[in-house]
Amino acid sequence: MYTISKQFYFSASHQLMGLPPEHQCGRLHGHNYLVEVVLRSAQLSRHSFVVDYGDLYPLKEYLDSRFDHRHLNDVCSFDTTAENLAKHLFDFCKGRWAETVAVRVSETPRTWATYEEDSQW
């Protein structure tokens, strides 16, 4: 199997509702998000790619237009956890690139949430 990945960035604020008042994530705050899409294929294209990295540009456009420098609670129809963002972005990517096997979202340098098609990648 061949596996590639590409990282994208955006900055946004959010607030997780329903948490105890003392919980830091219940307060309005922001992150510099890192998003990584992982794609996998047993066969390469005629140009010897899993997917051409340049063909992943629609994900950058989507992140920039929908999420970058926005308040996620205003633009998302789901709780704005990293886990839910990973699932949402996985669905976006899978709908465009069948080779998508996972999307990872980081809110801080030491935290990651992953949504994956299966655990075999």
N, C-alpha and C positions, 0 to 999 in steps of 0.2 A: 504494500500500500504506500502511496505517496500522500504526504500531509504538508499543507502550507498554512500559514497564518499571517494575518496583517492586523496592525493596531491602528486605532483611530482615537482621537481625543475630542472632548467637549467639556465646557464648564457650565454648571447649572446649580440652581438652588432647589431645595425641596423641604418638606416637613412631613414626617410620618405621624399621622393622626391616630388617636386612641391609645397612645402610650402614657404611662404614668407621668405626671408633671415634671418630675425630676429627671426623666430620661433625656439624655442629650439629643437623641434623634427626633424627639417630639418638638424640639424648638426649630425655628426657621434656621437653616444653615445651607452651605453649599459645598460642592466638591469639584475637583478637576478630574473628571471621569476618564478612564482608559477603557476602551472597548477593543476586544480581540475576537476576530472571527477566524474559525478553524475550518478548513476544507480538506476533504480526503477523497482519493480516487485510486482504484486499482490500475486504471489506464490513463495515460497522458493524452492530451489533445494532439492534433497533427503538428502543433508548434512546440510540443514537449512541455506543456503546462498542465497542472491540475486545473487551474483557472488563471488567466492572465491577471496579475495584480492590478493592472490598470482598469480591468473590467469591474473591479470592486468599488470604483468611484461612486456609484449610486449610494452606497452606504455612507460615505463621507457627506454627500449632498443631503441625505436624509437627516443625519445627525446635526449638521450645521443648520439646516432650515427648521427642523422641528424642535431640537433640544438645546442647542448651544446658546448660552446666555439667556436662558428662560427659566421660569419657575415651573418645575416639572408638574407640580400639582395642578397647574392651569392647563397643561397640554396633554396630560395622560389620563386615560379613563381607568387606571388601575393604581393600586398602592405603589408608590414610587420607591420601593426597595430595589437594591441591586439585583436581587433574585428575579423580581418581576421585569426589570429592564432587560436582563439577560434573555428571558423567555420572549419578550416582545421583539427584541432585536434578532433573536434566532428565527422567529417566524418571518420577519422581514427578509432576512438573508436566505432562508430555505426556499421562500417563494421565488427568489431570483436565481439562486445557484443551488442546484440539487446536491452538489458536493458538500454543502455545509453540514458539519457534524456537531459543532459547538460554538457558543458565543460566551465569552467571559467578560465580566464587568468589574472594574476596580474603582472603588471610591477613595481609597487611600493606598499608599505604597505597600501596605502589608495585608490588604484584604481583597479577596476575589469572590465573586459569585459566578457560577457556571451553569448554563443550561445546555445539556447535550442530548443528542438523539439517542445515543447508547453509550455504554461505558467502554466500548472496544476501541476507541480512537486513541 
